[in-house]
Amino acid sequence: MKKLITLLSLTMAMTAFGATTTPPQGNTEKSGDMNITATVITPLRVNAEPMVFGKVIQGTKATANANFTITGEKGENITVNIPETVTLESDENTLNVAIARNIPTNLGTTGTITVPVNGSIETNSSTATGEYSGTLTARVTYN
């Protein structure tokens, strides 16, 4: 009797395992294809001219102009971030420069654009004398 129960148990176990590994009838593999594309474009380059105010007399206002030149893939939209102010520093003093700029949003038909930047500083009679310097950074990205 024990042999019969053991044999039946093994038969049931084999049947149960066999049923779970047998795929449904009519089951066939299906597949789908995905098209993948990529467009390689020219990297952005940003070149800057120096903005030079020269000698500024205490108590006066001075202006200077310079350009950023941006080169990349023609016709592409870009974002250009240029701060509205920049701080110049001397040994112990600071001087603020107000920045006016016309920021484009497209590289046009040539892939090269010029961004004019105009700076102005206003000194007063207590502005410390000395040489001041700083950096204006333009950050450019493709949209």
C-alpha positions, 0 to 999 in steps of 0.5 A: 500500500505504501508503494502505491501511495508513493507511486501515485504521489510521484505521478501527481507531482510529475503531472503537476510540474508537466502542466505548468511547463507546457505552453498554451496550445496555439501559443506562438512568439510575437515580436515588434521592431523599434526604429532608432535614429540619431542626428549628430550635430556640431558642438557649441563653441563660445568665444568672447572678446574682452570688455575694456573700459580703460581709465575711468575718472572717479565720479563719472560713468563709463561704457564699453562694448564687446561681443560673444560669438557663438558657433554651432549647428545652423538653424538650431534653437539655443538658450543663452544666459548672460547675467545682468550684472557682474562684479569687478574686484580690486585688492579690497574693493568692488565695482558693479557693471550693469550689462545690457545684451540682446540674446538670440534664440536661433543659430540662423542659416550660418550657424554663427551668431554674434551677441553684442554686450554693453557694459556700464559702470558708474563711479562716485568721488569715494570709489577707490582707485586701482585696477578692477577686473572680473569675468562675465560668463555666457552659458549657451545650450541647445534647446 
